[in-house]
Amino acid sequence: MSNKIIELDNRGLEPPQPMMRTLQALEDSEVGDQVKIHNDRLPMFLIEELQRLGYPYQVEHQADGSARVTIDKTNSSAPNNGE
């Protein structure tokens, strides 16, 4: 099994689309995969949800004010994961 990297460019989307797209990608991914997103700004509500779900993440602030977030799917305890 090889781990996947799912990349989402959420820039230009109106809330709640970036968060919904990101959570859907996490739900559809397998343990060991990474979801990398690029948002117009730091996604505070998403960060809170990632903490609640227990997914580790790294934030890279960009010079233009946008943010890149790398999320590791390390568990299968998120709701609605089909298991």
Residue pairs with C-beta under 8 A, 6 or more apart in sequence:
1 30
1 32
3 30
3 32
3 33
3 34
4 29
4 30
4 33
4 34
5 33
5 34
5 35
5 36
6 25
6 29
6 33
6 34
6 35
6 36
7 35
7 36
7 37
7 38
8 18
8 21
8 22
8 25
8 35
8 36
8 37
8 38
9 37
9 38
10 17
10 18
10 21
10 22
10 37
10 38
10 39
10 40
10 43
11 38
11 39
11 40
11 66
12 40
13 21
15 45
16 45
18 37
18 39
18 40
18 43
18 46
19 43
19 45
19 46
19 49
21 37
22 35
22 37
22 43
22 46
22 71
23 46
23 49
25 35
26 35
26 53
26 55
26 71
26 73
26 78
27 78
27 80
27 81
29 35
29 73
30 73
31 73
31 74
31 75
31 76
32 73
32 74
33 73
34 70
34 71
34 72
34 73
35 70
35 71
35 73
36 68
36 69
36 70
36 71
37 43
37 68
37 69
37 71
38 66
38 67
38 68
39 66
39 67
39 68
39 69
40 65
40 66
41 65
41 66
41 67
42 59
42 61
42 67
43 67
43 69
46 69
47 57
47 59
47 69
50 57
50 71
53 77
53 78
54 74
54 75
54 77
55 71
55 72
55 73
55 74
55 75
55 78
56 71
56 72
56 74
57 69
57 70
57 71
57 72
58 69
58 70
59 67
59 68
59 69
60 67
60 68
60 69
60 70
61 67
62 68
76 83
